[in-house]
Amino acid sequence: MYIVFKNNVHHTPTAYLGRNDTRTTSKNDANSDLSPPFFNFSQLLCSYQSHGLDLHDLVVLSTSHSIGLAR
């Protein structure tokens, strides 16, 4: 699916919507693949490593969801 934004410029940019990694979702897969919120650091690192990720990935992905202010 995609949406086209028309503007006064000669070209028309296109923005693709939706997921590009899959066309289906599964609550069971999400619950088994995602780390639970009560994991400590060691458990999180082991979980990430089991998916082929490392400490750098853990820090980047964890802090990207933690930094910011609620308005």
C-alpha positions in Angstrom: 0.0 0.0 0.0 1.2 3.5 -0.6 0.0 7.1 -0.5 1.0 9.8 -2.9 1.4 13.4 -1.6 0.8 16.0 -4.2 2.3 19.4 -4.0 3.1 22.4 -6.1 6.5 21.1 -7.1 6.9 19.2 -10.4 7.6 15.9 -8.8 5.3 13.8 -6.6 6.9 12.1 -3.6 5.6 8.7 -2.6 5.5 7.5 1.0 5.0 3.7 1.4 2.9 2.7 4.4 2.7 -0.5 6.4 5.2 -3.1 7.4 7.9 -4.3 4.9 9.1 -7.2 6.9 5.9 -9.3 7.0 2.3 -9.4 5.9 1.1 -11.4 8.9 1.2 -10.9 12.7 1.2 -13.4 15.5 0.6 -12.6 19.1 2.2 -16.0 20.1 5.3 -15.2 18.1 5.6 -11.7 19.6 5.2 -13.0 23.1 7.8 -15.7 22.6 10.4 -13.5 20.7 10.2 -10.3 22.7 11.9 -9.9 26.1 9.5 -9.4 29.0 9.6 -6.1 30.8 10.9 -7.7 34.1 14.1 -9.1 32.6 17.3 -7.9 34.3 20.4 -6.8 32.3 21.9 -10.3 32.1 18.7 -11.9 30.9 18.2 -9.1 28.3 21.7 -9.6 26.9 21.2 -13.4 26.7 17.9 -12.8 24.9 19.4 -10.4 22.4 22.3 -12.7 21.8 19.9 -15.6 21.1 18.6 -13.5 18.2 22.0 -12.7 16.8 22.3 -9.3 18.4 25.0 -7.9 20.7 25.5 -5.4 23.5 25.6 -2.5 21.1 22.2 -3.5 19.7 20.8 -3.9 23.2 21.9 -0.4 24.2 20.7 1.3 21.0 17.3 -0.4 20.9 16.6 -0.1 24.7 17.6 3.6 25.0 15.7 4.6 21.9 12.5 3.7 23.7 13.6 5.2 27.0 14.9 8.7 26.2 12.4 11.5 25.9 9.8 13.5 27.7 6.1 12.9 28.1 4.0 15.9 27.2 
